[in-house]
Amino acid sequence: MAKAKAKRVSPKRSSYYTVSGTSATANRRFCPRCGPGVFLGEHKDRVTCGKCGYTEFIKKD
């Protein structure tokens, strides 16, 4: 019998925002194609959208 895979836990959406007073600001960038509400995933060499596949590579100096 095969081993059961561990389920991956998604980060809480509240961790993507910083609340100061009565306003909330986003810590991550939104996808330019999908619009507000869809965040870009941050990797070591790129940022990418998991919904549409949009990718921006980070330039190394």
C-alpha positions in Angstrom: 0.0 0.0 0.0 1.3 3.5 -0.9 2.1 6.0 1.8 -0.5 8.8 2.2 0.8 12.2 1.0 0.9 15.1 3.5 -1.6 17.8 2.6 -0.1 21.2 1.8 -1.4 24.0 4.0 -2.0 27.3 2.2 -0.9 30.5 4.0 -3.7 32.6 5.4 -4.8 35.4 3.2 -4.7 37.8 6.2 -0.9 37.4 6.2 -0.8 39.2 2.8 -2.0 42.4 4.3 -0.7 44.9 6.9 -3.4 46.7 9.0 -2.7 50.1 10.3 -5.6 51.9 12.0 -8.6 51.5 9.7 -6.8 50.9 6.5 -5.2 47.7 5.1 -2.3 47.7 2.6 -1.2 44.7 0.5 2.3 43.3 1.2 2.5 41.4 -2.1 1.9 42.6 -5.7 -1.3 41.8 -7.6 -1.2 40.1 -11.0 -1.4 42.7 -13.8 -3.5 40.4 -16.0 -5.9 39.0 -13.4 -6.3 42.2 -11.4 -6.8 42.9 -7.7 -7.4 39.9 -5.5 -4.9 37.6 -7.2 -1.5 37.8 -5.7 1.8 37.0 -7.4 3.8 34.2 -5.8 7.3 35.1 -4.7 10.2 32.8 -5.7 13.9 33.4 -5.4 14.4 34.3 -9.1 10.9 35.3 -10.3 7.3 36.3 -9.3 4.5 34.3 -10.9 0.7 34.1 -11.0 -0.7 30.7 -10.2 -3.9 31.5 -12.0 -2.9 32.7 -15.4 0.8 31.8 -15.5 2.1 35.4 -15.8 5.8 35.5 -14.8 8.4 38.3 -14.2 12.0 37.3 -13.8 14.1 39.2 -11.2 17.3 40.6 -12.7 20.5 39.7 -10.8 23.3 42.2 -10.9 
